[in-house]
Amino acid sequence: MLWPSQHELLRELRPLNGGGTDYDGLLELIGDVPVVMIGEASHGTHEFYRERARITRRLIEEKGFRAVAVEADWPDAYRVNRYLHGAADDADAEEALRGFRRFPTWMWRNAEVLDFVGWAREHNRLAEPGEGVSFFGLDLYSLATSVEAVIAYLERVDPAAAARARRRYGAFEVFGGDQDYGRAVTFGISESARSDVVEQLVELCRSAEAYLRRDGIAAEDEQFYAEQNARVIVGAEEYYRAMFAAPTETWNLRDRHMAETLERLDAHLGRYGSPPKIVVWEHNSHVGDARMTEMSRRGEHNLGQLARERRPRETFLIGFTTYAGTVTAASAWDAPAERKVVRPALPESYEALFHALDEPRFLLDLTAPGVVDELLQPRLERAIGVIYRPETERQNHYFSARLAAQFDAVIHIDETRAVEPLERSVAWESAEPPETYPSAL
């Protein structure tokens, strides 16, 4: 039986049936907003990736969006970007995605991303000059690969500068991994490389004018790519130290880096014409405004909050929810991907509220007055990252939020299935789907 207030939600929701008009209302709500952030309630759900790609295609084709910025490492995503523009040696989309080698590979090496990259390459092939779509990563984990990229760039344009970069980045070569460096500095085993990595970034930026007296726009793009890798190294060096010295600060470091990268992308892409329009793909926990969740009580902010603060009427936030199904996730960091059963949502959650509406898939405008009245009340909201531990689900995968203020719109898909990794582990293949597993499998 529905509560009286749930009838208001039923009046406002827009069913999704897979047809071409599914997101007409959403595009109308977005209007001319230049930054659209599309979340996901897990890093491993087929429908979240598929519907996000459907929305993004329409934003590109109908509203002139020209870039997709994702929760991924800068150098790995830039390899895909070069493929989209015909500037890479990769033979196909699958090969272009091979740069994503770091756990969790399935986040970007999956069937839905593969389809989108193939579509975007074809879109660019047919597009007018300057109207193609680009693909970028916003994250800062890629310390080692970004070091390699900076040195490789400098070897092409300034070998002497490449030698200086090797010396400055030499501290990282001593350690077997990024976290090993952070641990060594924290416990006094090694000196911090902070001043060296900042010095390298400053030199690279100061040398930009000299390097750009070469190949016009192509050289500008490569210089921008190298500078951003140098910025990633600065951010990653601080991040990996903070993991051991000040672990509560790592979330804020990461999301500030992503927000600043997004701003630099905006400036770079718009340097010769009208301001660009950018779609962002990240987890709900990064996209939804942190001020409207319990994150704010912990002193945490996120990308969605920072974007709203800096561009208050130029950012549109979309979240996803699901009630039950399966998900691709690991049981621990660096563990194999598994196809796990997602437990039915807790009764006091938004997911359970939406499940009670008995509509399998729908879009809800969170700015509609009746919806705001109902969904501004704090409730639990589920978040599954790359690790899913259903045995401790309440502690690990729920947080308090006010949904109507956290996002501008939400898409609920009541039963979902695991995204398909391009490399399926034995654990993923052997998992048995539940009896209610969607028939479309």
PyMOL commands that set and color helices and strands:
alter all, ss='L'
color gray80, all
select helices_A, chain A and resi 4-12+24-30+46-63+74-84+93-99+105-107+111-126+143-157+159-168+170-173+178-186+194-206+208-211+217-245+247-269+284-287+290-292+294-298+303-310+350-355+369-375+390-397+403-406+426-430
alter helices_A, ss='H'
color red, helices_A
select strands_A, chain A and resi 14-15+35-38+67-73+134-139+278-281+315-329+338-342+361-365+379-382+398-401+409-416
alter strands_A, ss='S'
color yellow, strands_A
deselect
rebuild
show_as cartoon
